[in-house]
Amino acid sequence: MLKQEIEDGQTSLADPFFRADVLDGLARRPRAIPARWFYDRRGSELFEAITALPEYYPTRTETALLMQVGPQLGALAAPNAAVVEFGSGSSTKTPILLRAINPAAYVPIDISGDFLRESARGLAEAFPGLPVHPVEADFLRPMPLPEMVADLPKLGFFPGSTIGNMTAYHAVDLLRAMRQWLGEGARLLIGMDRVKSTDILIPAYDDAQGVTAAFNLNLLERINRELAGTIPIDAFRHRAIWNANATRVEMHLEAQRDVAFSVDGRDFSMAAGETIHTENSHKYGPNGGRMLLRAGGWTPISEWTDPQGWFGLMLCEAQPIRMAP
């Protein structure tokens, strides 16, 4: 009885959107759970470890690119702008941008509250004259920006090719929402990963040390902890595959044997070889990236890439919508 009471208490405290997405995702075919639920405290820590892996090129490539184009960004950004970072994580790339443009305020937005507050404190210490206004929120859902930055020009910052985690349909929806939140005339600096050889792509999502595997499997551990799940973690393995038709790397959790388990009091079963699709990482060519941004209401005004053409940074503007040429 005590165990059940504890479990009931755990599930009652769980994020209701997390519960709904997990239960719906396990019931649907094919099974899929949105990647945003990776980022509990442990998941956020594991992702930061991934960014330092030798196989994971996006972080170091984008960081070097930001350092290279910093002076140009300083000239292109509006004076006294508020930088609004979507999915800030540990904000490791943010200091490069803040030093380049000297903004009037910084608004980091992240779903992982503890991680967000720690990184916000670190940035406030590193930039003592900069107002920092952290917002704990899922930026995929409607959210107001702090009133303190309402009258400032806005520069959205969306690094890490996070836009690639979404299908084109949802990516366009998010870009349009960002335009609405930031306002007409705002600018957006966004990172997009480029299409390249699978010899480079697959190891980036299935590293030799198994950190990405632990990151993926941590989602099951979170479900067990927060939703009174009984998923046998050792029955699943991490898989990363290239889907050429969709131009994306996919991450899956594959059952290695027949399994039965419960989540939040609901029973589920999976046969050996069945998977739970947990993440997409779409890769864009230059033209595809520009078209995506325009569909979301953003006009590209500057673009940079590394010497190998592995990663792109685009600066866009929310210009007035034109209904005709």
N, C-alpha and C positions, 0 to 999 in steps of 0.2 A: 504493500500500500504506500509506504513512504517513497519507494522508488518511483511509483506512478505519479505521486504528488510532485516530486522533484521534476519529473519529465514534463508534467502539465505546466509547471511554473516556467520551465525553460521555453516551451513552445509559445506560451502566452507572451513572453518577452521578445520573441523573435520578430524581426521586421516582417510586417504582413505582406509586403511586396515580395520579399524573399520567399516566404512560405508559398505564396500563390505561384510564383515563377517555377519553383522546384516541383510542386505537385503537378502543375500543368505540364511541365517539361518532361517529367517521368511518365506521364500518362499518354503523351502524344507519340506518334510514329512518323518519322524517326524521332527518338528522344533527343532533347536539347535543353540546356539550361543557359541563360544569358551570361556572358563572360564577366559582367560587372560584379557578379557575386563571388568572384575570386578574392575580392579585396577586403577580407577581414584583416585583423592585425597581422596574423601569420602570413596570409597571402601577400600583403603589401611588402612585408620583409623579404619574402621569397622573390617577389618580382624585382626588388632592388638588387638582390643577389644575381638574378638573371642578367640585369643590365651590365654587370661587370664581367660576365663570362667571355672568354675569347671567341666563342662562336657567335655571340650576339652582337652583330655589327651595327644595328640601328642606333643605339644610344651613342656610341663613340663617334659614329659618322655624323650624326645630327649635331652633337656637341661641337665637333671641330668646325662644322659648317656655320654654326651660330657665332663662334668666335671669329671666323673669317669675315662674315658679313656684318658684324656688329656696327662698324662705323656707318655703313649704308643704312642700317635700320635706324640709327640715331638721327639721320637726316630725313628719313621718310616718316617717322612717327610724329603724331601731333604733339606739340608742347603741352606739358602738364596733363598728360593722359593718365588714366587709371588702367593698369594692366589687369585683365581678368583672365586667370588661367583655369581652364576646364580640365579636371582630373589631375590635380597638381602633384599627387604622390609626395615624394620627398623633395620636390622642387629643385632637383640638382642642376637643371639647365637654366633655371630662372635667374640666378645671379648674373649670368652672362647678358641676358636681355635687359635686366634692370640697370646694369652698369652702362649699357649701350645707349639707353634712351632717357635715363634719369626721370622716371615717372613721378606723378603726384601721389599715387596710391597703388597698392597691390591687393588684389582680391583673389586668393586661392580657393578653389572649389573642389571638394573631394568627398567621396562617400565614406571613407575610412576616417572617423572622427579623431581617434587618438593619433594616428599618423599625421593627419592634417594639422592638429594643434602643435605637435612637436616641430614639424617643418616650418610652420608659421612663426613659432618662437625663435627658431634658428635664424630665419631671414630678418626678423625684427631686430635681432642682436647684430647681424651683419650690416644692416642698413638702418642705423638708429634714428635717422631723420625721416624715414619712410613710413607712413601710416599703412598698417597691414590689417586687413579685415577678412579673416577666414570665414568661409561659409561651408558648413557640413551639409551636403545635399547630393542627391543623384541628379547630375546635370541633364540626364535624359528625361527628366520630368520638369514641369513648369516651376520656376523659382524666381523670386525677386532678388535683385542686387541690393547691397546695402545702400541706405539713403545717403550716406556720406559721399558716395561717388556718383550720385544721380546726375549732377550738373557737369561732370567732367567728361571730356572726350574719352572714348574707350578704345583700347587695343586688346582684342581677344588673343589668347595664346593657347594653342592646341597642339603641342609637340608630340613626338613619339609615334607618329602614324596611328594614333588611337582611332582616327576616322576609319582606318582599315578594318577595325573590329566589327564594323556594321555593314549590313547589306546596303546596296546603293539606295534602296527605298528608304531605309531608316537613316542613312547618312544624310540624304537630302532633307529629311524632316528635321534632323538635328541642326544642320546648317541654317535652315530657315528660322528655327527657334533661337539660335545664337544671334542672328540678325535682329530678331525682335527684341531680345534682351539687351543687346548692345546699342541698338538704334541706328537709324540711317546716318551715314557719314562715318560710322565706326570702321575700324580696320581689324583684320584678323590675320595673324601669322600662324600658319598651319604646316605641320610636317607630314609628308606622304612618302611611304616606302615604294620603291620602284620594282618592276618585274626584273628578275635575274635568274641565273642558273639554280636549279634545285640542289646542286652540290653546295651552294651557299645558303639557300633558304632553309632546307630541312634541318641541318645541324643547329641553326639559330633557334629552332623550336623543339629540338630533341638533343640536348647537349650531352656530352660524354660523362659529366659528373652527376647527371640525373636531377639537377636543380629544377628544370622545367617540369619533369615528371612529378616531383614533390609538390610543385606549385599547382599542377592540375589535380593531383590526388587530394590536396588540401581542401578542395571544394567538397569532397565526400566527407572529410573529417568535420567540416563546418556544418554540413547537413546533419550528421550524427549528433553533434554537440548542441546545435540550436533548435533542431526540429525533432529531437528524440528519435533519430534514425538508428537503424540497426544494420547499415550497409557494411558488408565485410570488405574492408579496404584492400586486403591482400588478394581479393578475387579480381581486382581490376588492374589494368596496366595503361600507361600513357602511350598514345599514338599521335604522331604528327604526319600528315599526308599533304601532298600537293594536288589541288583540284584545278587542273588546267582549264576546264570549261568555265569555272567561276573566277579564275585568276586569283586564287587565294591558297594560303596554307591553312589547314584545318587541324584543330586539336580535338581529340576524342579520348574518352575513357572506355576501354574495351573490357567486357567481362571475359575472363579466362576460363570460366566454368559456369555451369548453370547456377544461378543464385536466386534466392528469395529474401526479401527484406521489407521492413516497414518504415514509413516516414510520416510523422505527425498522425499516427494511428491508421494510416492507409497502407495496404499491402501491395507490393510490386514484385515482379519476377522478370529475370532476363536470362536468355539462353547464352551459352558460350558463343563468343564472336559478336554479339550485339554490342552497340556502343551508345554512349551519351555524348552528343556533340556539344563541346563546351566553349569553343572559340573559333572565330575566323580572323584571318589577317590578310585582307585584300591588298593586292599590289597594283599600283597604277602606273601606266605610262604617262608622259607629260600631257598629251592631249586628253586622255581620260580623266586625269586629275582636274584639268581646267574646266572640262565639261561638267564634272560633278559640282565644282564650286559655283559655276554659273547657274546650275539648276537649283542650288541652295540660296541664290540671291546675292552671291558675292562675285565681284569683278576682279580677276587677277590683275595686279598692277606691277609686280616684280616677282622674279623667280630665280632661285639659285640651286645648284646641285654640286655634289662633290666631284672630283676629277674622274672617278670611276662611273659616275652616273647611277650610284646605288640608291641615293636618297635625295628627295627634293624638299625645299622650303619655299612656300608661296606666301606672298603678302597680298591680301585682297582688301577690297573696299566695298562697303554697303552703299552702292550708288543708287540713285532713284531708279525704280523699276520702269523699264520701257516696255510698252505693250506692242510696239511695232519697231522696225529698223530705224 
